[in-house]
Amino acid sequence: MIRARLRFEGEGAEAVARSLDPDNLLGMRVAVVEGAMEVDFSAERAGTILATADDLIMNAKIALDLLNKEVRS
């Protein structure tokens, strides 16, 4: 089993964590720690870890873009 942790720091971390919550898989843990979003997940294959990390990063970027758009509007 391969384990991974992504940490997203900065403004909006808690809002991003809430927006990604519906996409969480079984065995995935999302928490806001000291103002940063942490995502822990695991998989059997490195390719699955990389694909999951890529999806999370892209979804976090989209969520941040939408949050920033709302702030500017």
SULBELFEN-V278193 format. One record per run of one state. SS is the DSSP state (@ for helix, = for strand, . for the rest). FROM is the first residue (numbers start at 1). TO is the last residue. If there is no record, write none. Layout:
ss=SS from=FROM to=TO
ss=SS from=FROM to=TO
This chain:
ss=. from=1 to=1
ss== from=2 to=9
ss=. from=10 to=12
ss=@ from=13 to=23
ss=. from=24 to=28
ss== from=29 to=33
ss=. from=34 to=35
ss== from=36 to=43
ss=. from=44 to=45
ss=@ from=46 to=72
ss=. from=73 to=73
